[in-house]
Amino acid sequence: MVNQNTFDDIAQDFKYFEDASDEFRGQKGTLLPLWKFQQDEPKRLAVTSLCWNPAYKDLFAVGYGSYDIDKQHGGKLQLYSLKNPSFPEYSFPTDSGVMCLDINPLCPHLVVVGFYDGNVAVYNLIEKHEQPAFKSHSKSGRHTDPVWQVKWQKVDLEERHTFFSVSADGRVVSWTLVKNELVFTDIIRLSGEGAVTDRPQGQQLQTMACGISMDFHKQNDSHFLVGTEEGKIHKCKKGYSRHFLKTFEANDVPVDALRWNLFHPDIFISCSIDGTVKIWDQTVKTPMFTFDLNAPVGDVAWSPYSSTVFAAITTDGKERAYKPISSVDQLAVHFSLNGHMLHKDSDEARRQRAKQDVSEGIVCPVHQATWEAEEGGGGERTESAESTTKKDQKVTNQFNFSERASQTLNNPLRERGSQTEPPPRANFSATANQWKIYDSYLEELEKQEKNKEKQKATPTKKEEGKNKKKSMVIETQSDDITKVGKVAKIIERMVNQNTFDDIAQDFKYFEDASDEFREQEGTLLPLWKFQYDKAKRLAVTALCWNQTYKDLFAVGHGSYDFTKQGHGMLLFYSLKNSTFPEYSFPTDSGVMCLDIHPICPYMVVVGFYDGNVAVYNLKEEGEQPAYKSTANTGKHTDPVWQVKWQKDDMDNNHNLFSVSSDGRVVSWTLVKNELVFTDIIRLSGEGAVTDGPEGLQLQTMACGTSFDFHKQIDYLFLVGTEEGKIHKCSKAYSSQFLETYHAHNMAVDTLRWNHFHSKVFISCSSDWTVKIWDHTVKTPMFTFDLNAPVGDVAWSPYSSTVFAAVTTDGKVHVFDLSVNKYEAICEQPVVAKKKTKLTHIEFNPVHPIIIVGDDRGCVTSLKLSPNLRKKPKVRVCASHSTEDIVPLLLNATLTEH
């Protein structure tokens, strides 16, 4: 707090100041100095390394050491915070100079340090002592020369932390944290080309190159670059320890720094003390750009917000050295002049005076006595000399120096004080003994027994089922928060309504007036964004609106990358509160699909990546599903890509269907407390066979990726496969398909029947196409190429000719076939970052909005402009009934194909 007040002007500049003069500078900018971080103890040490903490953005580490070989004494590792520039948050003294360091991106409390003496050490900030948690030694493969670079890498297969180091001894070493020690593995040894040394018996050995810098590829972590003292840059691979993938002749002096570009996978930058900064393409051996800064370059770094911005610093011209500071002497000589003045009592002055007296014929008794004493005269002469010297007493001030002093007036001391009212106090005393404790326990037991009797008095069917599951009911005291839970929820919605009042007004009243001048095109207005902190790193894998509560929708979070499969999340958001989900269910496996029951809106079925199917009941408390499949009850062996509720069976049991990559379409029935499965059909791959035992050939199964049931004929459904085919199936036929459509060249991601036309359905795929089909014809009626892989497609609930699709380049495409049969009437990017991919889209059943999900866990709501939600006009003849009007809406457009 004191530092915050002291440096308040700097904190204000850091947060709010923007240099308005940049508008008049063209393209040039300036740097505004803020805080300075310096402590008295390591003042004579150089800053040898810097690293920001990836988790705590205001914390950074500083390594202190020396680049001078003759001044190697010790070092220091310190961590500073922007909140306190006057003193470090952590400080670790070291026996050797710190040359490099790196902070673990996943565990920000682990810091690896490389020293001048060749050691590497790992410090744990959670531990309070100054010694490192792990440190190399001579038996564990420590370097024999200074360590110039260390880098953390991904954990190994056994979830152990791993980092790499490069040293002047020519070794690139991998270190693994195993229990209480560091285990090393030599990755590669840098050989100096053409450099040999003589060995006894006439043999010649190739010398090692000195590694100076290193950096790993941002996407392919098996590739890395190493800069050497000879000025070369070697591109290496972890698996190849004997040769380099490529060598770049970069400089004639050491390569001080190497950095891969954070956005472009082929670009890296290097700098050297020859004053040049070079930008390279790894596929070309010559630099793309060369910048001469007219001074030795110490370091260079890419910016994290742009692929084209970088910064470099220059030194004072000495190779890896700072200017030596001379020791400060306490004596200051303001004037000096060589003269002939002598002190009168000095030996030389007495001799000169004696010579002057002799020349004039006068013999001074003092000098005469001195001569007689020197010649060994009697004691009387010495006594006379002493008597004469007593007469000539020494003057205290030999050079007429006068000492002067002055006294200043001290300011009077002032005392300031303030008086406040003392806080109210109350004395409380009580005596506790065994009897009172015993009585209180008896009262609590009586309350619990009364509660149990009340519950047993009026049991319901659902409570009886719960009592069978749970033999013992644990009574807990009611918490104060639960009493005000409903009120707090209402207040939270009121606060959010005030906070996002402008968005709520746009949602209800805003209509884009510019649509009148756009002819047929439209726009999408961004509304709320829904994001949960615990699901930030998970992709949106499923979206579904609640058919009863029109403002409520479900979001499934998981991952489409099979190498990054972990936990998942099932969230329910309301348009009334975009900041926090209404319901939250963490899952052990990633959620791949979901569906909300159209009649029972509290029943939600979820399909997981591990092949399980689960049913959640929102009325029940707890995070566990009410029903879940197991290996004994026929769970899928591969990810479940689609689930759909169907009509209840003859016994009024809820029924649902699922399709998976194992080729099975399964019907699940909720019977009592378990899921009962029935295989409806197995998808066979045409022409694909595998060799079985005894030479038999078995037909392989096709991988199901999507399906949808007919809106009117409930036994008819479509199944899309990973091979790009669409099969029309029936619940009654489990051994064959009714029809097969050769739809796409890649997996069929989505299938949707039209809400109004009973013959028309739509499909999309990662082959960039969206196709509209008539199920009585084997060829598509319309094909649209969107120039990017299509993640999802959906029909609008208000028009038979309007549909929307999302692509991986972050765009939403809205088509209206009654307006334009060839192009989208709206093509709009809806994500801020270019690398963000859109995965799913859903139309609200009532309101003119859509929701889209991306691979970063964010759901965005968008409002359709008036041009995007027009209903097609159809002339109705007297011969047509009202039931024939709806199919005509699409027939008017789809007849021309």
TIMARBA-289804 format. One record per residue (C-alpha): z negated, y negated, x. Coordinates in steps of 0.05 Angstrom, whole numbers, padded with zeros to 5 digits, always signed. Layout:
ZYX;...
END
This chain:
+00000+00000+00000;-00016-00048+00057;+00052-00034+00090;+00086-00043+00023;+00056-00113+00017;+00070-00129+00090;+00143-00108+00088;+00155-00127+00015;+00215-00172+00033;+00248-00115+00071;+00235-00066+00014;+00267-00116-00035;+00328-00122+00011;+00333-00046+00016;+00333-00037-00059;+00368-00097-00088;+00405-00138-00035;+00481-00137-00036;+00519-00181+00013;+00560-00226-00033;+00600-00252+00026;+00637-00186+00031;+00682-00211-00024;+00710-00263+00024;+00715-00219+00086;+00774-00177+00063;+00757-00106+00084;+00703-00118+00136;+00628-00109+00125;+00561-00122+00158;+00497-00085+00174;+00431-00113+00149;+00371-00097+00195;+00312-00067+00157;+00251-00032+00185;+00239-00015+00259;+00202+00049+00275;+00166+00048+00342;+00099+00072+00368;+00064+00050+00432;+00055+00121+00460;+00128+00143+00469;+00155+00074+00488;+00181+00097+00556;+00217+00157+00525;+00288+00155+00498;+00307+00175+00427;+00345+00240+00439;+00356+00265+00368;+00351+00243+00295;+00353+00283+00230;+00341+00266+00157;+00300+00312+00113;+00348+00342+00060;+00293+00350+00008;+00251+00287+00018;+00304+00233+00025;+00258+00180+00055;+00232+00225+00112;+00267+00234+00179;+00250+00267+00245;+00256+00234+00314;+00258+00271+00381;+00235+00236+00444;+00253+00257+00515;+00293+00233+00575;+00365+00242+00598;+00344+00226+00670;+00333+00288+00713;+00282+00253+00757;+00238+00230+00699;+00224+00294+00662;+00150+00294+00644;+00139+00307+00570;+00165+00292+00501;+00146+00281+00429;+00167+00301+00359;+00152+00251+00304;+00169+00246+00230;+00173+00177+00198;+00177+00156+00125;+00212+00094+00098;+00148+00080+00060;+00108+00070+00124;+00147+00045+00185;+00085+00027+00225;+00059+00097+00238;+00090+00167+00236;+00073+00217+00182;+00071+00274+00232;+00066+00273+00308;+00072+00332+00357;+00066+00322+00433;+00108+00369+00475;+00104+00393+00547;+00179+00383+00558;+00227+00330+00533;+00257+00341+00464;+00333+00344+00469;+00353+00363+00398;+00324+00382+00330;+00344+00403+00260;+00308+00409+00193;+00317+00471+00150;+00357+00451+00086;+00322+00504+00043;+00252+00500+00073;+00242+00426+00091;+00175+00440+00125;+00209+00480+00181;+00236+00440+00241;+00271+00473+00300;+00268+00436+00367;+00306+00447+00433;+00273+00426+00498;+00296+00405+00567;+00264+00465+00600;+00308+00513+00559;+00257+00533+00505;+00268+00530+00430;+00210+00524+00382;+00199+00521+00306;+00146+00474+00278;+00115+00485+00209;+00093+00419+00178;+00048+00455+00129;+00005+00479+00187;-00041+00425+00213;-00045+00442+00288;+00002+00412+00340;+00027+00478+00369;+00094+00507+00344;+00093+00567+00297;+00148+00602+00337;+00169+00591+00409;+00215+00626+00457;+00194+00651+00526;+00225+00683+00587;+00221+00753+00556;+00252+00732+00490;+00317+00706+00520;+00301+00632+00530;+00355+00587+00560;+00353+00572+00634;+00380+00501+00625;+00369+00444+00575;+00383+00460+00501;+00431+00407+00476;+00441+00428+00403;+00405+00470+00350;+00429+00485+00278;+00398+00522+00220;+00442+00574+00186;+00437+00615+00122;+00384+00669+00117;+00405+00739+00138;+00409+00800+00093;+00334+00810+00098;+00319+00738+00076;+00298+00717+00146;+00310+00647+00172;+00363+00641+00227;+00385+00584+00272;+00434+00576+00331;+00427+00539+00398;+00475+00519+00453;+00453+00503+00525;+00479+00481+00591;+00473+00553+00615;+00536+00569+00575;+00503+00612+00522;+00507+00605+00446;+00447+00643+00419;+00426+00664+00349;+00351+00664+00336;+00317+00700+00278;+00245+00688+00254;+00215+00757+00251;+00140+00759+00236;+00108+00718+00292;+00164+00717+00343;+00235+00695+00355;+00287+00750+00363;+00350+00728+00400;+00423+00751+00400;+00476+00724+00447;+00535+00703+00404;+00583+00680+00458;+00582+00660+00532;+00625+00599+00550;+00668+00615+00610;+00696+00561+00655;+00772+00570+00661;+00794+00575+00733;+00724+00567+00762;+00700+00624+00806;+00641+00637+00852;+00638+00682+00913;+00593+00743+00910;+00571+00788+00967;+00621+00842+00987;+00679+00793+00973;+00677+00797+00897;+00690+00736+00854;+00655+00720+00788;+00677+00670+00736;+00627+00614+00726;+00598+00593+00659;+00617+00529+00623;+00561+00482+00602;+00553+00475+00527;+00536+00404+00504;+00548+00401+00429;+00560+00447+00369;+00573+00444+00294;+00586+00497+00241;+00641+00495+00188;+00615+00468+00121;+00649+00523+00079;+00663+00581+00126;+00597+00588+00164;+00625+00642+00211;+00669+00589+00246;+00639+00537+00292;+00659+00488+00347;+00628+00482+00416;+00638+00422+00462;+00630+00432+00538;+00612+00389+00598;+00684+00398+00623;+00710+00359+00562;+00738+00419+00523;+00725+00439+00451;+00725+00513+00435;+00734+00539+00364;+00693+00604+00359;+00676+00658+00309;+00610+00695+00304;+00642+00763+00308;+00684+00748+00369;+00640+00744+00431;+00692+00752+00486;+00746+00700+00470;+00757+00635+00432;+00800+00626+00371;+00827+00561+00398;+00814+00511+00455;+00825+00435+00449;+00833+00394+00513;+00792+00336+00487;+00766+00294+00546;+00757+00294+00622;+00681+00283+00613;+00629+00318+00570;+00638+00321+00494;+00574+00288+00469;+00580+00301+00394;+00620+00344+00345;+00619+00337+00270;+00659+00373+00215;+00682+00329+00158;+00638+00338+00096;+00697+00338+00048;+00760+00361+00085;+00754+00433+00112;+00804+00423+00170;+00781+00356+00198;+00728+00345+00252;+00710+00287+00298;+00687+00283+00371;+00662+00230+00419;+00651+00224+00493;+00623+00178+00546;+00694+00159+00566;+00691+00109+00508;+00736+00147+00459;+00726+00175+00390;+00778+00227+00367;+00793+00257+00299;+00824+00327+00299;+00858+00376+00252;+00835+00446+00271;+00906+00472+00261;+00935+00423+00313;+00916+00420+00386;+00928+00345+00393;+00883+00292+00361;+00905+00257+00298;+00871+00191+00315;+00841+00163+00380;+00796+00102+00381;+00776+00067+00447;+00709+00031+00438;+00709+00001+00509;+00640+00031+00524;+00610+00101+00530;+00599+00131+00461;+00531+00163+00450;+00540+00194+00381;+00585+00195+00319;+00574+00216+00247;+00613+00223+00182;+00588+00187+00119;+00563+00230+00061;+00598+00188+00008;+00670+00183+00034;+00716+00230+00073;+00746+00171+00111;+00685+00133+00135;+00649+00147+00200;+00603+00108+00248;+00593+00111+00324;+00544+00080+00373;+00557+00059+00445;+00511+00057+00507;+00506+00009+00566;+00554+00046+00611;+00508+00095+00645;+00519+00168+00633;+00465+00192+00585;+00416+00142+00613;+00381+00079+00590;+00365+00017+00633;+00303+00029+00676;+00247-00020+00661;+00212-00046+00724;+00136-00046+00725;+00106-00112+00705;+00062-00145+00760;+00004-00189+00739;+00018-00241+00795;+00070-00294+00779;+00094-00338+00838;+00120-00404+00811;+00135-00439+00878;+00143-00414+00950;+00161-00455+01013;+00160-00435+01086;+00121-00490+01123;+00083-00504+01189;+00014-00519+01160;-00045-00481+01188;-00116-00473+01165;-00163-00512+01210;-00210-00454+01220;-00157-00405+01240;-00149-00382+01312;-00080-00413+01318;-00106-00481+01295;-00163-00480+01345;-00116-00463+01402;-00068-00520+01383;-00126-00570+01378;-00152-00547+01446;-00084-00558+01477;-00079-00627+01447;-00149-00646+01474;-00132-00621+01545;-00068-00660+01546;-00107-00724+01528;-00162-00709+01579;-00216-00700+01528;-00255-00637+01526;-00287-00622+01459;-00357-00594+01468;-00343-00542+01414;-00281-00517+01450;-00316-00521+01517;-00372-00478+01491;-00322-00431+01462;-00285-00424+01529;-00351-00414+01566;-00371-00360+01516;-00304-00326+01525;-00311-00330+01601;-00380-00299+01597;-00422-00362+01607;-00498-00367+01599;-00536-00366+01535;-00549-00441+01538;-00475-00455+01528;-00471-00411+01466;-00532-00445+01436;-00501-00513+01447;-00438-00489+01414;-00476-00464+01353;-00513-00530+01348;-00448-00568+01347;-00416-00522+01294;-00477-00532+01249;-00462-00607+01250;-00389-00594+01228;-00403-00558+01161;-00346-00526+01124;-00319-00563+01064;-00320-00519+01002;-00252-00544+00978;-00204-00540+01037;-00142-00568+01002;-00173-00622+00956;-00167-00575+00895;-00205-00601+00835;-00224-00552+00779;-00220-00580+00709;-00241-00548+00644;-00234-00566+00570;-00266-00538+00507;-00231-00533+00440;-00262-00541+00373;-00274-00475+00337;-00258-00473+00263;-00319-00464+00219;-00327-00395+00188;-00319-00389+00113;-00345-00334+00069;-00310-00315+00005;-00336-00268-00048;-00323-00248-00119;-00369-00218-00171;-00347-00168-00224;-00384-00139-00282;-00413-00071-00264;-00383-00011-00302;-00425+00017-00359;-00471+00073-00339;-00506+00126-00379;-00559+00176-00358;-00552+00247-00384;-00598+00304-00370;-00604+00374-00397;-00639+00438-00379;-00599+00504-00376;-00636+00570-00378;-00619+00642-00394;-00636+00635-00468;-00589+00577-00480;-00532+00612-00443;-00545+00675-00483;-00545+00637-00550;-00480+00602-00534;-00446+00669-00518;-00470+00697-00584;-00442+00638-00622;-00374+00647-00588;-00372+00721-00605;-00387+00706-00678;-00330+00656-00681;-00281+00708-00652;-00304+00761-00702;-00294+00714-00761;-00224+00697-00737;-00207+00771-00732;-00232+00784-00802;-00190+00727-00830;-00127+00755-00796;-00141+00826-00822;-00152+00800-00893;-00080+00778-00907;-00033+00816-00861;+00042+00807-00869;+00098+00854-00850;+00116+00815-00788;+00043+00812-00767;+00036+00886-00777;+00094+00897-00730;+00062+00851-00679;-00004+00889-00685;+00032+00954-00668;+00063+00923-00606;-00001+00889-00583;-00063+00932-00590;-00110+00877-00567;-00104+00805-00589;-00133+00756-00539;-00165+00697-00574;-00158+00632-00538;-00189+00567-00554;-00142+00515-00584;-00120+00465-00533;-00122+00390-00548;-00048+00384-00531;-00026+00434-00584;-00061+00392-00637;-00017+00332-00622;+00045+00371-00601;+00085+00355-00664;+00065+00282-00663;+00082+00277-00588;+00151+00307-00602;+00165+00255-00656;+00142+00199-00610;+00187+00226-00554;+00247+00225-00601;+00230+00153-00622;+00225+00131-00549;+00292+00165-00533;+00323+00133-00594;+00302+00065-00569;+00324+00080-00498;+00393+00106-00518;+00401+00061-00578;+00469+00036-00555;+00495+00108-00549;+00468+00125-00618;+00503+00064-00647;+00568+00085-00614;+00561+00156-00640;+00551+00132-00712;+00593+00070-00720;+00640+00058-00661;+00714+00067-00675;+00764+00052-00620;+00806-00005-00649;+00857+00001-00593;+00883+00066-00625;+00923+00023-00673;+00965-00001-00614;+00972+00066-00578;+01018+00097-00630;+00997+00170-00625;+00952+00175-00564;+00876+00175-00565;+00815+00171-00520;+00747+00203-00511;+00684+00161-00511;+00627+00189-00467;+00561+00194-00503;+00499+00231-00481;+00492+00275-00419;+00447+00336-00423;+00418+00362-00357;+00356+00401-00340;+00325+00397-00271;+00311+00472-00267;+00384+00489-00283;+00418+00438-00237;+00447+00490-00189;+00471+00535-00245;+00538+00531-00279;+00547+00523-00354;+00573+00591-00375;+00568+00587-00451;+00564+00535-00507;+00551+00546-00581;+00535+00499-00640;+00483+00517-00692;+00519+00524-00759;+00456+00505-00800;+00427+00449-00757;+00489+00409-00738;+00455+00370-00682;+00429+00431-00645;+00469+00471-00594;+00455+00526-00544;+00474+00525-00470;+00477+00586-00425;+00468+00576-00350;+00489+00626-00297;+00540+00633-00241;+00613+00656-00238;+00606+00670-00163;+00586+00742-00154;+00557+00727-00084;+00507+00676-00114;+00477+00715-00171;+00405+00699-00186;+00366+00676-00246;+00394+00642-00308;+00371+00596-00364;+00380+00594-00440;+00370+00523-00466;+00374+00490-00534;+00388+00415-00538;+00387+00367-00597;+00429+00303-00603;+00363+00269-00621;+00334+00281-00552;+00381+00286-00493;+00328+00282-00438;+00293+00349-00449;+00313+00415-00484;+00281+00435-00549;+00274+00507-00526;+00277+00537-00457;+00281+00611-00437;+00286+00631-00363;+00323+00696-00351;+00323+00745-00293;+00399+00750-00293;+00453+00697-00304;+00473+00683-00376;+00548+00696-00386;+00556+00686-00461;+00517+00673-00525;+00525+00666-00600;+00480+00638-00656;+00475+00677-00721;+00512+00638-00776;+00462+00657-00831;+00397+00664-00790;+00401+00604-00743;+00338+00626-00705;+00372+00690-00680;+00410+00682-00615;+00446+00738-00578;+00457+00732-00503;+00500+00772-00454;+00478+00776-00381;+00513+00786-00315;+00474+00851-00303;+00505+00883-00366;+00445+00873-00412;+00448+00846-00483;+00387+00811-00512;+00369+00778-00578;+00321+00718-00578;+00281+00698-00639;+00265+00623-00637;+00209+00632-00687;+00169+00677-00640;+00128+00646-00585;+00139+00668-00513;+00197+00671-00466;+00215+00745-00474;+00271+00767-00521;+00255+00803-00586;+00308+00857-00572;+00339+00878-00506;+00385+00935-00485;+00365+00985-00431;+00398+01039-00391;+00375+01090-00443;+00404+01050-00501;+00475+01043-00474;+00474+00978-00435;+00538+00956-00401;+00548+00972-00327;+00586+00906-00313;+00578+00834-00335;+00581+00820-00410;+00635+00766-00421;+00632+00757-00497;+00584+00770-00555;+00596+00757-00629;+00553+00765-00692;+00585+00804-00749;+00566+00819-00821;+00504+00861-00833;+00514+00935-00844;+00501+00974-00908;+00426+00976-00895;+00423+00900-00885;+00411+00907-00810;+00438+00853-00765;+00501+00873-00727;+00535+00844-00665;+00591+00862-00617;+00600+00855-00542;+00655+00865-00491;+00646+00876-00416;+00683+00888-00351;+00667+00963-00357;+00721+00968-00411;+00675+00980-00470;+00673+00943-00536;+00604+00960-00564;+00572+00949-00632;+00497+00936-00632;+00452+00943-00692;+00381+00914-00696;+00340+00973-00722;+00265+00962-00724;+00246+00943-00653;+00306+00967-00614;+00382+00958-00606;+00424+01018-00628;+00493+01019-00597;+00560+01049-00619;+00623+01048-00575;+00679+01019-00617;+00736+01025-00566;+00747+01036-00492;+00801+00994-00459;+00847+01038-00418;+00890+01010-00362;+00963+01029-00374;+00995+01065-00316;+00933+01062-00272;+00905+01131-00252;+00853+01156-00203;+00848+01224-00170;+00792+01266-00199;+00762+01333-00177;+00810+01392-00168;+00871+01347-00167;+00861+01319-00238;+00885+01249-00252;+00839+01205-00293;+00861+01141-00328;+00823+01079-00305;+00789+01031-00353;+00813+00960-00364;+00764+00902-00356;+00751+00864-00420;+00740+00789-00411;+00743+00759-00481;+00750+00777-00555;+00749+00745-00624;+00746+00772-00695;+00793+00753-00751;+00765+00699-00798;+00785+00737-00861;+00798+00810-00842;+00732+00829-00810;+00756+00896-00782;+00813+00863-00742;+00798+00834-00673;+00832+00815-00608;+00811+00834-00538;+00833+00799-00473;+00833+00837-00407;+00829+00820-00334;+00901+00844-00325;+00926+00788-00371;+00940+00830-00432;+00916+00819-00504;+00902+00880-00548;+00899+00876-00623;+00848+00928-00646;+00814+00954-00708;+00743+00978-00717;+00770+01041-00751;+00815+01061-00692;+00777+01076-00628;+00831+01113-00590;+00891+01066-00594;+00912+00993-00601;+00949+00964-00660;+00989+00918-00614;+00991+00897-00541;+01015+00828-00518;+01034+00815-00445;+01003+00746-00447;+00984+00719-00378;+00990+00734-00304;+00915+00728-00293;+00853+00744-00333;+00851+00721-00406;+00791+00673-00406;+00788+00655-00480;+00816+00680-00547;+00807+00641-00613;+00835+00655-00683;+00857+00593-00721;+00807+00570-00773;+00861+00556-00826;+00922+00600-00811;+00907+00674-00814;+00965+00695-00768;+00956+00646-00711;+00911+00652-00650;+00907+00616-00583;+00894+00641-00511;+00883+00610-00443;+00880+00636-00372;+00869+00615-00300;+00945+00618-00291;+00946+00545-00316;+00974+00561-00384;+00952+00556-00457;+00992+00598-00507;+00995+00599-00583;+01013+00665-00616;+01032+00694-00683;+01000+00763-00683;+01062+00792-00718;+01106+00770-00660;+01099+00795-00588;+01123+00730-00555;+01084+00665-00555;+01105+00609-00602;+01082+00553-00554;+01066+00552-00480;+01032+00493-00447;+01025+00486-00371;+00964+00443-00354;+00975+00442-00278;+00905+00470-00264;+00866+00534-00281;+00843+00530-00354;+00769+00546-00366;+00765+00546-00442;+00803+00527-00505;+00779+00514-00577;+00810+00499-00645;+00784+00438-00682;+00745+00452-00747;+00780+00395-00786;+00854+00407-00772;+00897+00469-00762;+00941+00435-00711;+00889+00404-00664;+00859+00441-00605;+00827+00421-00538;+00824+00454-00470;+00786+00440-00405;+00812+00451-00334;+00779+00459-00266;+00803+00391-00243;+00753+00358-00290;+00801+00339-00346;+00798+00349-00422;+00866+00359-00456;+00871+00347-00531;+00934+00370-00569;+00958+00356-00640;+01019+00397-00656;+01034+00356-00718;+01042+00294-00673;+01070+00321-00608;+01091+00393-00596;+01104+00384-00521;+01049+00342-00490;+00976+00327-00499;+00958+00265-00538;+00897+00256-00494;+00887+00276-00422;+00823+00246-00394;+00778+00263-00334;+00705+00265-00357;+00667+00282-00292;+00648+00234-00236;+00657+00280-00177;+00725+00308-00160;+00700+00377-00141;+00664+00387-00207;+00698+00439-00250;+00696+00441-00326;+00680+00510-00354;+00671+00507-00430;+00685+00464-00491;+00662+00466-00564;+00677+00423-00626;+00619+00402-00670;+00628+00432-00739;+00615+00366-00776;+00612+00306-00729;+00675+00281-00691;+00648+00299-00623;+00658+00353-00571;+00613+00379-00516;+00639+00402-00448;+00601+00439-00393;+00614+00439-00318;+00595+00482-00259;+00537+00436-00238;+00495+00450-00300;+00512+00386-00338;+00535+00382-00411;+00572+00319-00432;+00583+00298-00504;+00646+00259-00522;+00668+00224-00585;+00740+00232-00609;+00778+00168-00624;+00812+00162-00693;+00880+00184-00667;+00850+00250-00644;+00820+00271-00710;+00875+00257-00760;+00886+00310-00813;+00959+00329-00823;+00991+00307-00888;+01027+00361-00929;+01064+00350-00993;+01039+00397-01046;+01088+00421-01099;+01067+00440-01168;+01082+00513-01153;+01030+00515-01097;+00958+00528-01114;+00900+00497-01077;+00889+00562-01039;+00960+00556-01010;+00949+00486-00983;+00909+00504-00921;+00960+00554-00891;+01015+00503-00902;+00979+00454-00855;+00999+00497-00796;+01064+00526-00824;+01093+00456-00827;+01087+00452-00752;+01093+00523-00726;+01158+00542-00760;+01198+00510-00704;+01188+00556-00644;
END
